[in-house]
Amino acid sequence: MSDINKPSNPADDWKIWLVVNPSTWLMPILFAVLAIVLTVHITVLQLGWFTWG
């Protein structure tokens, strides 16, 4: 019934880099992560519960 080969992780983890080329996508991914981190930190600090003052 199932003719699709299931990945053997972590042995097949390298195959993601055949789709996601680091020379093209590494910096945009890191900038997106930075934007998410900054947004979450700014939002949490504006709540007033987790401030130092």
PDBQT receptor file of N, H, CA, C and O in Angstrom, charges set to zero:
ATOM      1  N   MET A   1       0.815  -1.191   0.000  1.00  0.00    +0.000 N 
ATOM      2  CA  MET A   1       0.000   0.000   0.000  1.00  0.00    +0.000 C 
ATOM      3  C   MET A   1       0.865   1.264   0.000  1.00  0.00    +0.000 C 
ATOM      4  O   MET A   1       0.569   2.217  -0.721  1.00  0.00    +0.000 OA
ATOM      5  N   SER A   2       1.916   1.274   0.795  1.00  0.00    +0.000 N 
ATOM      6  H   SER A   2       2.156   0.500   1.381  1.00  0.00    +0.000 HD
ATOM      7  CA  SER A   2       2.769   2.458   0.883  1.00  0.00    +0.000 C 
ATOM      8  C   SER A   2       4.034   2.235   0.057  1.00  0.00    +0.000 C 
ATOM      9  O   SER A   2       4.940   1.512   0.472  1.00  0.00    +0.000 OA
ATOM     10  N   ASP A   3       4.084   2.872  -1.133  1.00  0.00    +0.000 N 
ATOM     11  H   ASP A   3       3.348   3.458  -1.471  1.00  0.00    +0.000 HD
ATOM     12  CA  ASP A   3       5.247   2.744  -1.997  1.00  0.00    +0.000 C 
ATOM     13  C   ASP A   3       6.262   3.851  -1.771  1.00  0.00    +0.000 C 
ATOM     14  O   ASP A   3       7.329   3.844  -2.385  1.00  0.00    +0.000 OA
ATOM     15  N   ILE A   4       5.945   4.807  -0.894  1.00  0.00    +0.000 N 
ATOM     16  H   ILE A   4       5.078   4.813  -0.395  1.00  0.00    +0.000 HD
ATOM     17  CA  ILE A   4       6.841   5.930  -0.646  1.00  0.00    +0.000 C 
ATOM     18  C   ILE A   4       7.846   5.521   0.424  1.00  0.00    +0.000 C 
ATOM     19  O   ILE A   4       7.477   5.018   1.486  1.00  0.00    +0.000 OA
ATOM     20  N   ASN A   5       9.127   5.746   0.120  1.00  0.00    +0.000 N 
ATOM     21  H   ASN A   5       9.426   6.154  -0.742  1.00  0.00    +0.000 HD
ATOM     22  CA  ASN A   5      10.171   5.443   1.103  1.00  0.00    +0.000 C 
ATOM     23  C   ASN A   5      10.139   6.472   2.216  1.00  0.00    +0.000 C 
ATOM     24  O   ASN A   5      10.181   7.675   1.960  1.00  0.00    +0.000 OA
ATOM     25  N   LYS A   6      10.064   6.004   3.438  1.00  0.00    +0.000 N 
ATOM     26  H   LYS A   6      10.030   5.027   3.646  1.00  0.00    +0.000 HD
ATOM     27  CA  LYS A   6      10.100   6.907   4.575  1.00  0.00    +0.000 C 
ATOM     28  C   LYS A   6      11.550   7.287   4.848  1.00  0.00    +0.000 C 
ATOM     29  O   LYS A   6      12.443   6.452   4.705  1.00  0.00    +0.000 OA
ATOM     30  N   PRO A   7      11.799   8.547   5.243  1.00  0.00    +0.000 N 
ATOM     31  CA  PRO A   7      13.176   8.972   5.497  1.00  0.00    +0.000 C 
ATOM     32  C   PRO A   7      13.751   8.274   6.722  1.00  0.00    +0.000 C 
ATOM     33  O   PRO A   7      13.053   8.020   7.704  1.00  0.00    +0.000 OA
ATOM     34  N   SER A   8      15.018   7.978   6.638  1.00  0.00    +0.000 N 
ATOM     35  H   SER A   8      15.584   8.185   5.840  1.00  0.00    +0.000 HD
ATOM     36  CA  SER A   8      15.724   7.376   7.762  1.00  0.00    +0.000 C 
ATOM     37  C   SER A   8      16.506   8.476   8.467  1.00  0.00    +0.000 C 
ATOM     38  O   SER A   8      17.687   8.691   8.192  1.00  0.00    +0.000 OA
ATOM     39  N   ASN A   9      15.833   9.167   9.376  1.00  0.00    +0.000 N 
ATOM     40  H   ASN A   9      14.874   8.992   9.599  1.00  0.00    +0.000 HD
ATOM     41  CA  ASN A   9      16.501  10.250  10.079  1.00  0.00    +0.000 C 
ATOM     42  C   ASN A   9      17.381   9.699  11.178  1.00  0.00    +0.000 C 
ATOM     43  O   ASN A   9      16.997   8.701  11.789  1.00  0.00    +0.000 OA
ATOM     44  N   PRO A  10      18.529  10.273  11.475  1.00  0.00    +0.000 N 
ATOM     45  CA  PRO A  10      19.123  11.465  10.870  1.00  0.00    +0.000 C 
ATOM     46  C   PRO A  10      19.977  11.167   9.632  1.00  0.00    +0.000 C 
ATOM     47  O   PRO A  10      20.637  12.074   9.126  1.00  0.00    +0.000 OA
ATOM     48  N   ALA A  11      19.986   9.950   9.139  1.00  0.00    +0.000 N 
ATOM     49  H   ALA A  11      19.450   9.213   9.551  1.00  0.00    +0.000 HD
ATOM     50  CA  ALA A  11      20.833   9.609   7.992  1.00  0.00    +0.000 C 
ATOM     51  C   ALA A  11      20.434  10.373   6.733  1.00  0.00    +0.000 C 
ATOM     52  O   ALA A  11      21.282  10.619   5.876  1.00  0.00    +0.000 OA
ATOM     53  N   ASP A  12      19.158  10.756   6.600  1.00  0.00    +0.000 N 
ATOM     54  H   ASP A  12      18.469  10.556   7.297  1.00  0.00    +0.000 HD
ATOM     55  CA  ASP A  12      18.696  11.454   5.405  1.00  0.00    +0.000 C 
ATOM     56  C   ASP A  12      18.541  12.957   5.613  1.00  0.00    +0.000 C 
ATOM     57  O   ASP A  12      17.972  13.634   4.757  1.00  0.00    +0.000 OA
ATOM     58  N   ASP A  13      19.030  13.493   6.725  1.00  0.00    +0.000 N 
ATOM     59  H   ASP A  13      19.492  12.943   7.421  1.00  0.00    +0.000 HD
ATOM     60  CA  ASP A  13      18.868  14.917   6.994  1.00  0.00    +0.000 C 
ATOM     61  C   ASP A  13      19.601  15.798   5.993  1.00  0.00    +0.000 C 
ATOM     62  O   ASP A  13      19.186  16.936   5.773  1.00  0.00    +0.000 OA
ATOM     63  N   TRP A  14      20.653  15.322   5.393  1.00  0.00    +0.000 N 
ATOM     64  H   TRP A  14      20.989  14.398   5.571  1.00  0.00    +0.000 HD
ATOM     65  CA  TRP A  14      21.414  16.115   4.442  1.00  0.00    +0.000 C 
ATOM     66  C   TRP A  14      20.604  16.445   3.197  1.00  0.00    +0.000 C 
ATOM     67  O   TRP A  14      20.931  17.396   2.487  1.00  0.00    +0.000 OA
ATOM     68  N   LYS A  15      19.552  15.680   2.917  1.00  0.00    +0.000 N 
ATOM     69  H   LYS A  15      19.286  14.907   3.493  1.00  0.00    +0.000 HD
ATOM     70  CA  LYS A  15      18.795  15.874   1.675  1.00  0.00    +0.000 C 
ATOM     71  C   LYS A  15      18.017  17.185   1.659  1.00  0.00    +0.000 C 
ATOM     72  O   LYS A  15      17.668  17.672   0.584  1.00  0.00    +0.000 OA
ATOM     73  N   ILE A  16      17.736  17.769   2.827  1.00  0.00    +0.000 N 
ATOM     74  H   ILE A  16      18.019  17.374   3.701  1.00  0.00    +0.000 HD
ATOM     75  CA  ILE A  16      17.027  19.050   2.850  1.00  0.00    +0.000 C 
ATOM     76  C   ILE A  16      17.849  20.123   2.162  1.00  0.00    +0.000 C 
ATOM     77  O   ILE A  16      17.289  21.052   1.580  1.00  0.00    +0.000 OA
ATOM     78  N   TRP A  17      19.188  20.010   2.221  1.00  0.00    +0.000 N 
ATOM     79  H   TRP A  17      19.643  19.255   2.693  1.00  0.00    +0.000 HD
ATOM     80  CA  TRP A  17      20.049  21.029   1.611  1.00  0.00    +0.000 C 
ATOM     81  C   TRP A  17      20.085  20.917   0.093  1.00  0.00    +0.000 C 
ATOM     82  O   TRP A  17      20.625  21.800  -0.573  1.00  0.00    +0.000 OA
ATOM     83  N   LEU A  18      19.518  19.847  -0.469  1.00  0.00    +0.000 N 
ATOM     84  H   LEU A  18      19.079  19.130   0.072  1.00  0.00    +0.000 HD
ATOM     85  CA  LEU A  18      19.350  19.783  -1.918  1.00  0.00    +0.000 C 
ATOM     86  C   LEU A  18      18.215  20.701  -2.369  1.00  0.00    +0.000 C 
ATOM     87  O   LEU A  18      18.185  21.147  -3.516  1.00  0.00    +0.000 OA
ATOM     88  N   VAL A  19      17.287  20.977  -1.458  1.00  0.00    +0.000 N 
ATOM     89  H   VAL A  19      17.312  20.615  -0.526  1.00  0.00    +0.000 HD
ATOM     90  CA  VAL A  19      16.152  21.847  -1.757  1.00  0.00    +0.000 C 
ATOM     91  C   VAL A  19      16.424  23.262  -1.262  1.00  0.00    +0.000 C 
ATOM     92  O   VAL A  19      16.186  24.232  -1.981  1.00  0.00    +0.000 OA
ATOM     93  N   VAL A  20      16.924  23.376  -0.031  1.00  0.00    +0.000 N 
ATOM     94  H   VAL A  20      17.117  22.587   0.553  1.00  0.00    +0.000 HD
ATOM     95  CA  VAL A  20      17.206  24.673   0.573  1.00  0.00    +0.000 C 
ATOM     96  C   VAL A  20      18.710  24.924   0.441  1.00  0.00    +0.000 C 
ATOM     97  O   VAL A  20      19.501  24.437   1.249  1.00  0.00    +0.000 OA
ATOM     98  N   ASN A  21      19.092  25.681  -0.572  1.00  0.00    +0.000 N 
ATOM     99  H   ASN A  21      18.450  26.077  -1.228  1.00  0.00    +0.000 HD
ATOM    100  CA  ASN A  21      20.500  25.958  -0.819  1.00  0.00    +0.000 C 
ATOM    101  C   ASN A  21      20.994  27.013   0.166  1.00  0.00    +0.000 C 
ATOM    102  O   ASN A  21      20.500  28.140   0.142  1.00  0.00    +0.000 OA
ATOM    103  N   PRO A  22      21.950  26.685   1.029  1.00  0.00    +0.000 N 
ATOM    104  CA  PRO A  22      22.399  27.639   2.046  1.00  0.00    +0.000 C 
ATOM    105  C   PRO A  22      23.013  28.907   1.452  1.00  0.00    +0.000 C 
ATOM    106  O   PRO A  22      22.904  29.977   2.050  1.00  0.00    +0.000 OA
ATOM    107  N   SER A  23      23.655  28.806   0.291  1.00  0.00    +0.000 N 
ATOM    108  H   SER A  23      23.743  27.937  -0.195  1.00  0.00    +0.000 HD
ATOM    109  CA  SER A  23      24.266  30.001  -0.289  1.00  0.00    +0.000 C 
ATOM    110  C   SER A  23      23.206  31.008  -0.716  1.00  0.00    +0.000 C 
ATOM    111  O   SER A  23      23.498  32.196  -0.854  1.00  0.00    +0.000 OA
ATOM    112  N   THR A  24      21.987  30.546  -0.925  1.00  0.00    +0.000 N 
ATOM    113  H   THR A  24      21.749  29.581  -0.813  1.00  0.00    +0.000 HD
ATOM    114  CA  THR A  24      20.895  31.445  -1.309  1.00  0.00    +0.000 C 
ATOM    115  C   THR A  24      20.028  31.817  -0.114  1.00  0.00    +0.000 C 
ATOM    116  O   THR A  24      19.645  32.979   0.027  1.00  0.00    +0.000 OA
ATOM    117  N   TRP A  25      19.712  30.863   0.741  1.00  0.00    +0.000 N 
ATOM    118  H   TRP A  25      20.023  29.920   0.625  1.00  0.00    +0.000 HD
ATOM    119  CA  TRP A  25      18.666  31.048   1.755  1.00  0.00    +0.000 C 
ATOM    120  C   TRP A  25      19.136  31.219   3.175  1.00  0.00    +0.000 C 
ATOM    121  O   TRP A  25      18.319  31.527   4.042  1.00  0.00    +0.000 OA
ATOM    122  N   LEU A  26      20.436  31.032   3.468  1.00  0.00    +0.000 N 
ATOM    123  H   LEU A  26      21.100  30.781   2.764  1.00  0.00    +0.000 HD
ATOM    124  CA  LEU A  26      20.888  31.086   4.860  1.00  0.00    +0.000 C 
ATOM    125  C   LEU A  26      20.675  32.462   5.480  1.00  0.00    +0.000 C 
ATOM    126  O   LEU A  26      20.108  32.563   6.567  1.00  0.00    +0.000 OA
ATOM    127  N   MET A  27      21.121  33.526   4.807  1.00  0.00    +0.000 N 
ATOM    128  H   MET A  27      21.582  33.444   3.924  1.00  0.00    +0.000 HD
ATOM    129  CA  MET A  27      20.975  34.865   5.376  1.00  0.00    +0.000 C 
ATOM    130  C   MET A  27      19.505  35.303   5.464  1.00  0.00    +0.000 C 
ATOM    131  O   MET A  27      19.118  35.857   6.493  1.00  0.00    +0.000 OA
ATOM    132  N   PRO A  28      18.666  35.085   4.439  1.00  0.00    +0.000 N 
ATOM    133  CA  PRO A  28      17.246  35.441   4.620  1.00  0.00    +0.000 C 
ATOM    134  C   PRO A  28      16.580  34.677   5.765  1.00  0.00    +0.000 C 
ATOM    135  O   PRO A  28      15.741  35.238   6.470  1.00  0.00    +0.000 OA
ATOM    136  N   ILE A  29      16.939  33.410   5.960  1.00  0.00    +0.000 N 
ATOM    137  H   ILE A  29      17.621  32.954   5.387  1.00  0.00    +0.000 HD
ATOM    138  CA  ILE A  29      16.376  32.647   7.071  1.00  0.00    +0.000 C 
ATOM    139  C   ILE A  29      16.835  33.234   8.405  1.00  0.00    +0.000 C 
ATOM    140  O   ILE A  29      16.034  33.381   9.329  1.00  0.00    +0.000 OA
ATOM    141  N   LEU A  30      18.114  33.569   8.505  1.00  0.00    +0.000 N 
ATOM    142  H   LEU A  30      18.765  33.450   7.755  1.00  0.00    +0.000 HD
ATOM    143  CA  LEU A  30      18.632  34.143   9.753  1.00  0.00    +0.000 C 
ATOM    144  C   LEU A  30      18.013  35.520  10.026  1.00  0.00    +0.000 C 
ATOM    145  O   LEU A  30      17.719  35.842  11.177  1.00  0.00    +0.000 OA
ATOM    146  N   PHE A  31      17.812  36.335   8.981  1.00  0.00    +0.000 N 
ATOM    147  H   PHE A  31      18.051  36.073   8.046  1.00  0.00    +0.000 HD
ATOM    148  CA  PHE A  31      17.163  37.635   9.178  1.00  0.00    +0.000 C 
ATOM    149  C   PHE A  31      15.705  37.464   9.606  1.00  0.00    +0.000 C 
ATOM    150  O   PHE A  31      15.206  38.236  10.425  1.00  0.00    +0.000 OA
ATOM    151  N   ALA A  32      15.031  36.469   9.063  1.00  0.00    +0.000 N 
ATOM    152  H   ALA A  32      15.437  35.843   8.398  1.00  0.00    +0.000 HD
ATOM    153  CA  ALA A  32      13.646  36.210   9.465  1.00  0.00    +0.000 C 
ATOM    154  C   ALA A  32      13.590  35.758  10.931  1.00  0.00    +0.000 C 
ATOM    155  O   ALA A  32      12.711  36.182  11.681  1.00  0.00    +0.000 OA
ATOM    156  N   VAL A  33      14.518  34.908  11.327  1.00  0.00    +0.000 N 
ATOM    157  H   VAL A  33      15.232  34.564  10.718  1.00  0.00    +0.000 HD
ATOM    158  CA  VAL A  33      14.577  34.466  12.735  1.00  0.00    +0.000 C 
ATOM    159  C   VAL A  33      14.875  35.653  13.642  1.00  0.00    +0.000 C 
ATOM    160  O   VAL A  33      14.272  35.781  14.707  1.00  0.00    +0.000 OA
ATOM    161  N   LEU A  34      15.796  36.521  13.235  1.00  0.00    +0.000 N 
ATOM    162  H   LEU A  34      16.286  36.417  12.369  1.00  0.00    +0.000 HD
ATOM    163  CA  LEU A  34      16.108  37.715  14.026  1.00  0.00    +0.000 C 
ATOM    164  C   LEU A  34      14.883  38.616  14.165  1.00  0.00    +0.000 C 
ATOM    165  O   LEU A  34      14.622  39.139  15.248  1.00  0.00    +0.000 OA
ATOM    166  N   ALA A  35      14.136  38.799  13.085  1.00  0.00    +0.000 N 
ATOM    167  H   ALA A  35      14.349  38.373  12.206  1.00  0.00    +0.000 HD
ATOM    168  CA  ALA A  35      12.933  39.632  13.143  1.00  0.00    +0.000 C 
ATOM    169  C   ALA A  35      11.894  39.032  14.082  1.00  0.00    +0.000 C 
ATOM    170  O   ALA A  35      11.246  39.761  14.833  1.00  0.00    +0.000 OA
ATOM    171  N   ILE A  36      11.731  37.728  14.049  1.00  0.00    +0.000 N 
ATOM    172  H   ILE A  36      12.257  37.136  13.439  1.00  0.00    +0.000 HD
ATOM    173  CA  ILE A  36      10.774  37.063  14.947  1.00  0.00    +0.000 C 
ATOM    174  C   ILE A  36      11.213  37.212  16.398  1.00  0.00    +0.000 C 
ATOM    175  O   ILE A  36      10.400  37.516  17.270  1.00  0.00    +0.000 OA
ATOM    176  N   VAL A  37      12.498  36.997  16.653  1.00  0.00    +0.000 N 
ATOM    177  H   VAL A  37      13.159  36.751  15.945  1.00  0.00    +0.000 HD
ATOM    178  CA  VAL A  37      13.021  37.105  18.022  1.00  0.00    +0.000 C 
ATOM    179  C   VAL A  37      12.849  38.527  18.551  1.00  0.00    +0.000 C 
ATOM    180  O   VAL A  37      12.408  38.719  19.684  1.00  0.00    +0.000 OA
ATOM    181  N   LEU A  38      13.192  39.511  17.743  1.00  0.00    +0.000 N 
ATOM    182  H   LEU A  38      13.550  39.354  16.823  1.00  0.00    +0.000 HD
ATOM    183  CA  LEU A  38      13.038  40.897  18.190  1.00  0.00    +0.000 C 
ATOM    184  C   LEU A  38      11.573  41.254  18.418  1.00  0.00    +0.000 C 
ATOM    185  O   LEU A  38      11.249  41.944  19.385  1.00  0.00    +0.000 OA
ATOM    186  N   THR A  39      10.702  40.802  17.557  1.00  0.00    +0.000 N 
ATOM    187  H   THR A  39      10.965  40.241  16.772  1.00  0.00    +0.000 HD
ATOM    188  CA  THR A  39       9.271  41.074  17.721  1.00  0.00    +0.000 C 
ATOM    189  C   THR A  39       8.737  40.460  19.012  1.00  0.00    +0.000 C 
ATOM    190  O   THR A  39       7.995  41.110  19.749  1.00  0.00    +0.000 OA
ATOM    191  N   VAL A  40       9.106  39.225  19.284  1.00  0.00    +0.000 N 
ATOM    192  H   VAL A  40       9.709  38.698  18.685  1.00  0.00    +0.000 HD
ATOM    193  CA  VAL A  40       8.643  38.567  20.512  1.00  0.00    +0.000 C 
ATOM    194  C   VAL A  40       9.199  39.277  21.738  1.00  0.00    +0.000 C 
ATOM    195  O   VAL A  40       8.465  39.507  22.700  1.00  0.00    +0.000 OA
ATOM    196  N   HIS A  41      10.483  39.630  21.724  1.00  0.00    +0.000 N 
ATOM    197  H   HIS A  41      11.080  39.443  20.943  1.00  0.00    +0.000 HD
ATOM    198  CA  HIS A  41      11.070  40.299  22.881  1.00  0.00    +0.000 C 
ATOM    199  C   HIS A  41      10.443  41.674  23.111  1.00  0.00    +0.000 C 
ATOM    200  O   HIS A  41      10.131  42.030  24.247  1.00  0.00    +0.000 OA
ATOM    201  N   ILE A  42      10.260  42.436  22.056  1.00  0.00    +0.000 N 
ATOM    202  H   ILE A  42      10.513  42.147  21.133  1.00  0.00    +0.000 HD
ATOM    203  CA  ILE A  42       9.657  43.761  22.207  1.00  0.00    +0.000 C 
ATOM    204  C   ILE A  42       8.228  43.643  22.728  1.00  0.00    +0.000 C 
ATOM    205  O   ILE A  42       7.811  44.414  23.592  1.00  0.00    +0.000 OA
ATOM    206  N   THR A  43       7.482  42.679  22.202  1.00  0.00    +0.000 N 
ATOM    207  H   THR A  43       7.821  42.053  21.500  1.00  0.00    +0.000 HD
ATOM    208  CA  THR A  43       6.099  42.486  22.647  1.00  0.00    +0.000 C 
ATOM    209  C   THR A  43       6.039  42.088  24.120  1.00  0.00    +0.000 C 
ATOM    210  O   THR A  43       5.227  42.617  24.880  1.00  0.00    +0.000 OA
ATOM    211  N   VAL A  44       6.889  41.165  24.514  1.00  0.00    +0.000 N 
ATOM    212  H   VAL A  44       7.548  40.735  23.897  1.00  0.00    +0.000 HD
ATOM    213  CA  VAL A  44       6.886  40.711  25.913  1.00  0.00    +0.000 C 
ATOM    214  C   VAL A  44       7.324  41.827  26.846  1.00  0.00    +0.000 C 
ATOM    215  O   VAL A  44       6.748  41.991  27.922  1.00  0.00    +0.000 OA
ATOM    216  N   LEU A  45       8.324  42.593  26.457  1.00  0.00    +0.000 N 
ATOM    217  H   LEU A  45       8.792  42.460  25.583  1.00  0.00    +0.000 HD
ATOM    218  CA  LEU A  45       8.787  43.673  27.326  1.00  0.00    +0.000 C 
ATOM    219  C   LEU A  45       7.772  44.808  27.421  1.00  0.00    +0.000 C 
ATOM    220  O   LEU A  45       7.760  45.535  28.414  1.00  0.00    +0.000 OA
ATOM    221  N   GLN A  46       6.930  44.973  26.420  1.00  0.00    +0.000 N 
ATOM    222  H   GLN A  46       6.940  44.383  25.613  1.00  0.00    +0.000 HD
ATOM    223  CA  GLN A  46       5.902  46.009  26.492  1.00  0.00    +0.000 C 
ATOM    224  C   GLN A  46       4.724  45.608  27.374  1.00  0.00    +0.000 C 
ATOM    225  O   GLN A  46       3.916  46.460  27.745  1.00  0.00    +0.000 OA
ATOM    226  N   LEU A  47       4.614  44.332  27.712  1.00  0.00    +0.000 N 
ATOM    227  H   LEU A  47       5.270  43.640  27.410  1.00  0.00    +0.000 HD
ATOM    228  CA  LEU A  47       3.521  43.901  28.584  1.00  0.00    +0.000 C 
ATOM    229  C   LEU A  47       3.669  44.475  29.987  1.00  0.00    +0.000 C 
ATOM    230  O   LEU A  47       2.670  44.728  30.660  1.00  0.00    +0.000 OA
ATOM    231  N   GLY A  48       4.903  44.681  30.433  1.00  0.00    +0.000 N 
ATOM    232  H   GLY A  48       5.714  44.475  29.886  1.00  0.00    +0.000 HD
ATOM    233  CA  GLY A  48       5.134  45.256  31.742  1.00  0.00    +0.000 C 
ATOM    234  C   GLY A  48       5.311  44.237  32.842  1.00  0.00    +0.000 C 
ATOM    235  O   GLY A  48       5.713  44.593  33.950  1.00  0.00    +0.000 OA
ATOM    236  N   TRP A  49       5.021  42.976  32.567  1.00  0.00    +0.000 N 
ATOM    237  H   TRP A  49       4.694  42.687  31.667  1.00  0.00    +0.000 HD
ATOM    238  CA  TRP A  49       5.169  41.947  33.597  1.00  0.00    +0.000 C 
ATOM    239  C   TRP A  49       6.628  41.538  33.767  1.00  0.00    +0.000 C 
ATOM    240  O   TRP A  49       7.045  41.158  34.861  1.00  0.00    +0.000 OA
ATOM    241  N   PHE A  50       7.390  41.614  32.706  1.00  0.00    +0.000 N 
ATOM    242  H   PHE A  50       7.051  41.922  31.818  1.00  0.00    +0.000 HD
ATOM    243  CA  PHE A  50       8.752  41.077  32.720  1.00  0.00    +0.000 C 
ATOM    244  C   PHE A  50       9.800  42.166  32.593  1.00  0.00    +0.000 C 
ATOM    245  O   PHE A  50      10.864  41.935  32.017  1.00  0.00    +0.000 OA
ATOM    246  N   THR A  51       9.522  43.333  33.112  1.00  0.00    +0.000 N 
ATOM    247  H   THR A  51       8.658  43.521  33.580  1.00  0.00    +0.000 HD
ATOM    248  CA  THR A  51      10.484  44.434  33.038  1.00  0.00    +0.000 C 
ATOM    249  C   THR A  51      11.268  44.513  34.339  1.00  0.00    +0.000 C 
ATOM    250  O   THR A  51      10.930  43.861  35.327  1.00  0.00    +0.000 OA
ATOM    251  N   TRP A  52      12.316  45.319  34.320  1.00  0.00    +0.000 N 
ATOM    252  H   TRP A  52      12.591  45.849  33.517  1.00  0.00    +0.000 HD
ATOM    253  CA  TRP A  52      13.174  45.442  35.495  1.00  0.00    +0.000 C 
ATOM    254  C   TRP A  52      12.760  46.612  36.376  1.00  0.00    +0.000 C 
ATOM    255  O   TRP A  52      13.346  46.819  37.438  1.00  0.00    +0.000 OA
ATOM    256  N   GLY A  53      11.781  47.365  35.962  1.00  0.00    +0.000 N 
ATOM    257  H   GLY A  53      11.305  47.197  35.099  1.00  0.00    +0.000 HD
ATOM    258  CA  GLY A  53      11.448  48.583  36.691  1.00  0.00    +0.000 C 
ATOM    259  C   GLY A  53      10.277  48.547  37.527  1.00  0.00    +0.000 C 
ATOM    260  O   GLY A  53       9.944  49.544  38.168  1.00  0.00    +0.000 OA
TER     261      GLY A  53
